[in-house]
Amino acid sequence: MKLGFLTACLNLKLEEIVKWAKQEGFEMLEVACWPQNNTRDFAMSHIDVSIFNENKAVEINELFAKRNMGVSSLAYYDNMLDPNIKEREYKHNHLKKVIDTAKLLNCDLVGTFIGRDPNKNIKENFEECRKVFKPIVDYAEEQGIHIMIENCPMEGWQVEGLPGTISYSPELWDEMFSVIPNKNFGLNFDPSHLYWLQIEYLQPIKRFSKYIFHVHAKDTEIIKDKLNDVSIYGKDWWQYRVPGLGEINWSKFIKALKEINYNGVVSIEHEDPIYSGTEEKIKEGLKIGFNNLKHVLKNR
């Protein structure tokens, strides 16, 4: 397994990120490819897919090759079931451009969300998922690209108190893979979301082993005093942390990945509020996560 991170946490040019990542020992980068103009948090555009071409692909491939680094996946996580049809079409077109860019970069993974139409129930949303994702996954397959879904619930994304995606639990994954039965459709597996949702995060690794294309390394800390005050329906009783500073057992997690012969990338998704706010703090958080994971990989 190789260690990397999602570049969305850093507001720097890709060249600067690649240079720094190599100096710190990372081998792979999961490159953020959101639109240039967007209002999302953790949504950078380190590759502008709207103007990408073969010449730019040569430049980026040379940038990574010079540092002996690799691109683990391209990342564009947005609501693909947006109820606004114009917005939905824009997001689908952008995702296809990310797929085209991945092909030019010889990267076979693109990550996104299913999302949710808040005006429809779960069953109706899965019907929308079938309509939306079959052509997207078919298009990706034609390009030799795999589409992967991160299992984040995106709580409160459209409606306060409700999940903003339909792909956050094993039950929903069963339905998702039933609706889109394609070998090029899988998961960007992240244990941090399962933990605060009170789902055992090791057992699904074996159950969904053939669908795990990529792994997000993010930790979760439960703030028990706050939980006791607000209940699970309240806010701020949990927070994401860099690997090793929360309650995920990374030794058991890596062991479970090895048991299914996962040999892909473990990519830190840095959303730790303690190590945020400045470039220096973000980099410090990434280094802490890297060292903790490297220690576990070395000793498993």
C-alpha positions in Angstrom: 0.0 0.0 0.0 1.1 3.5 -0.8 0.4 6.7 1.2 -1.1 9.8 -0.4 -3.5 12.6 0.4 -6.4 14.5 -1.2 -5.1 17.9 -2.4 -8.3 19.7 -1.6 -7.0 20.8 1.8 -4.3 23.0 0.3 -4.8 26.3 -1.5 -1.5 26.0 -3.4 -0.5 25.3 -7.0 -0.2 21.7 -8.0 3.5 22.1 -8.6 4.0 23.3 -5.0 1.9 20.4 -3.6 3.8 17.8 -5.6 7.2 19.1 -4.5 6.2 19.3 -0.8 4.5 15.9 -0.8 7.6 14.2 -2.2 9.8 15.9 0.4 7.6 14.5 3.2 7.6 11.0 1.8 4.2 10.7 0.2 4.1 8.6 -3.0 0.6 9.4 -4.4 -1.8 12.4 -4.7 -5.5 12.3 -5.1 -6.0 15.5 -7.1 -8.9 17.8 -6.6 -10.8 18.7 -9.8 -13.8 20.8 -8.8 -14.8 23.6 -11.1 -12.7 26.7 -10.9 -15.6 28.7 -9.5 -17.4 26.9 -6.7 -18.6 27.7 -3.2 -18.0 24.3 -1.5 -15.6 23.8 1.3 -12.7 21.4 0.7 -13.2 21.9 -3.1 -10.1 23.0 -4.9 -9.3 22.9 -8.6 -5.8 21.8 -8.9 -6.4 20.6 -12.5 -8.8 22.7 -14.6 -10.5 20.0 -16.5 -12.6 22.5 -18.6 -9.5 23.4 -20.6 -7.5 20.2 -20.3 -5.8 18.7 -23.3 -3.0 16.4 -24.4 -0.3 19.1 -24.0 -1.4 19.8 -20.4 -1.5 16.1 -19.7 2.2 15.8 -20.8 3.1 18.7 -18.5 1.4 17.1 -15.5 2.7 13.6 -16.2 6.2 15.0 -16.4 5.6 17.0 -13.2 4.8 13.8 -11.3 7.4 11.6 -13.0 10.1 14.1 -12.1 9.3 13.6 -8.5 8.7 9.8 -8.8 5.1 10.5 -7.7 1.8 9.2 -8.9 -1.9 10.3 -9.3 -4.1 7.9 -7.3 -7.4 9.4 -8.5 -9.1 12.5 -9.6 -11.6 13.9 -7.2 -14.9 15.7 -7.9 -17.5 15.1 -5.2 -20.8 16.8 -5.8 -24.5 16.2 -5.8 -25.2 14.2 -9.0 -28.9 14.0 -8.2 -29.3 17.8 -7.9 -33.1 18.6 -8.2 -32.2 21.6 -10.4 -31.9 20.0 -13.8 -29.7 22.8 -15.2 -27.3 22.4 -12.2 -27.5 18.6 -12.6 -26.5 18.7 -16.2 -23.6 21.1 -15.5 -22.3 18.7 -12.8 -22.7 15.6 -15.1 -20.8 17.4 -17.9 -18.0 18.4 -15.5 -17.7 14.9 -14.2 -17.4 13.6 -17.8 -14.5 16.1 -18.3 -12.9 14.7 -15.1 -13.2 11.3 -16.7 -11.6 12.5 -19.9 -8.8 14.1 -18.0 -8.2 10.9 -16.0 -7.8 9.0 -19.3 -5.2 11.5 -20.6 -3.3 11.2 -17.3 -3.4 7.4 -17.4 -5.2 7.4 -14.0 -8.0 4.9 -13.9 -9.9 6.2 -10.9 -12.4 9.1 -10.5 -14.2 9.8 -7.3 -17.6 11.4 -6.8 -20.8 11.3 -4.7 -24.2 9.9 -5.7 -25.9 12.8 -3.9 -29.7 13.1 -3.3 -32.8 14.9 -4.5 -34.4 16.1 -1.2 -37.8 16.2 -2.9 -37.8 12.4 -3.3 -37.7 9.5 -0.9 -34.9 6.9 -0.9 -36.6 4.5 -3.3 -37.2 7.3 -5.8 -33.6 8.6 -5.4 -32.3 5.1 -6.3 -34.4 5.3 -9.4 -32.8 8.6 -10.2 -29.4 7.0 -9.4 -30.1 4.3 -12.0 -31.0 6.9 -14.7 -28.0 9.1 -13.9 -25.2 6.8 -13.1 -25.7 4.0 -15.7 -24.7 6.4 -18.6 -21.9 7.9 -16.5 -20.4 4.6 -15.6 -20.8 3.3 -19.1 -19.0 6.3 -20.4 -16.2 5.9 -17.9 -15.9 2.2 -18.8 -15.5 3.1 -22.4 -12.5 5.3 -21.4 -11.1 2.6 -19.1 -11.9 4.5 -16.0 -13.5 3.3 -12.7 -16.0 5.4 -10.9 -15.9 5.3 -7.1 -18.3 6.6 -4.5 -17.1 7.9 -1.1 -19.4 6.8 1.7 -19.9 10.2 3.3 -23.4 11.0 4.4 -23.0 14.7 3.8 -25.4 15.4 6.7 -27.3 18.7 6.3 -26.2 19.2 2.7 -29.6 20.0 1.4 -31.9 19.6 4.4 -30.8 20.3 8.0 -30.5 17.0 10.0 -30.8 14.7 6.9 -28.1 12.9 4.9 -27.3 14.5 1.6 -26.4 11.3 -0.2 -27.9 7.8 -0.5 -24.6 5.9 -0.2 -23.5 6.1 3.4 -24.2 2.6 4.8 -23.7 -1.1 3.8 -27.5 -1.5 3.3 -27.4 1.4 0.8 -24.3 0.0 -0.9 -26.1 -3.2 -1.6 -28.8 -1.2 -3.3 -26.4 1.0 -5.1 -24.4 -1.9 -6.6 -27.7 -3.7 -7.4 -28.9 -0.6 -9.3 -25.5 -0.2 -11.1 -24.0 -3.7 -11.5 -20.8 -2.7 -13.3 -17.3 -3.9 -12.5 -16.1 -0.3 -13.0 -18.3 1.0 -10.2 -17.1 0.8 -6.6 -16.1 2.6 -3.3 -13.6 5.1 -2.0 -13.9 3.5 1.4 -13.7 5.9 4.4 -14.0 4.4 7.9 -14.4 7.8 9.6 -18.0 8.2 8.5 -19.0 4.7 9.5 -17.6 5.3 13.0 -19.7 8.3 14.0 -22.7 6.7 12.3 -22.1 3.8 14.8 -21.5 1.3 12.1 -18.7 -1.3 12.7 -16.1 -0.3 10.2 -14.0 -3.4 9.8 -16.6 -6.0 8.8 -17.7 -4.2 5.6 -14.1 -4.4 4.3 -14.4 -8.1 3.7 -18.1 -8.0 2.7 -17.4 -5.3 0.0 -13.9 -6.2 -0.8 -14.3 -6.4 -4.6 -15.8 -2.9 -4.6 -13.0 -1.2 -2.6 -11.0 0.7 -5.3 -9.4 3.3 -3.1 -9.2 4.1 0.6 -9.6 7.5 2.4 -7.7 7.8 5.7 -9.6 10.1 8.0 -10.2 9.6 11.7 -13.1 10.5 14.0 -13.2 11.8 17.6 -16.4 11.5 19.7 -16.7 14.4 22.1 -18.6 12.6 24.8 -19.5 15.5 27.0 -21.1 17.2 24.1 -22.9 14.0 23.0 -24.3 13.6 26.5 -25.7 17.1 26.3 -27.1 17.3 22.7 -27.8 13.6 21.9 -27.0 12.0 18.4 -29.5 14.4 16.9 -27.5 17.4 18.0 -24.5 19.1 16.5 -20.7 19.2 17.2 -20.5 15.9 19.2 -18.0 14.5 16.8 -15.3 15.8 14.6 -12.9 14.5 11.9 -9.2 14.2 12.8 -6.1 13.2 11.0 -5.3 9.5 11.2 -4.1 8.5 14.7 -5.7 11.3 16.6 -9.2 9.9 16.7 -10.7 6.5 17.6 -10.2 4.4 14.5 -7.9 1.4 15.2 -5.6 1.9 12.2 -3.6 -1.3 13.0 -6.8 -3.4 12.7 -8.0 -1.4 9.7 -4.8 -1.9 7.7 -4.7 -5.6 8.8 -8.3 -6.0 7.4 -7.2 -4.4 4.1 -4.3 -6.7 3.8 -6.5 -9.7 4.4 -8.5 -8.8 1.3 -5.2 -8.3 -0.6 -5.9 -4.6 -1.0 -2.7 -3.1 -2.5 -4.0 0.3 -3.5 -3.6 3.8 -2.1 -4.4 4.9 1.5 -5.1 8.6 0.9 -5.4 11.1 3.8 -8.5 13.3 3.5 -7.5 16.2 5.8 -10.6 17.8 7.4 -9.2 18.1 11.0 -10.4 21.4 12.5 -7.5 21.4 15.0 -4.9 21.4 12.2 -6.7 23.9 9.9 -6.7 27.6 9.2 -3.2 28.1 7.8 -1.0 26.4 5.3 1.5 25.5 8.1 -1.2 23.9 10.3 -2.6 21.9 7.4 0.8 20.6 6.5 1.5 19.7 10.1 -1.7 17.7 10.2 -0.8 15.9 7.0 2.7 15.0 8.4 1.1 13.7 11.7 -1.3 11.5 9.7 1.5 10.3 7.4 3.8 9.4 10.3 1.1 7.5 12.1 0.0 5.6 9.1 3.6 4.8 8.0 4.3 3.4 11.5 1.2 1.1 11.2 2.1 -0.1 7.7 5.7 -0.8 8.8 4.5 -2.9 11.8 1.6 -4.8 10.2 
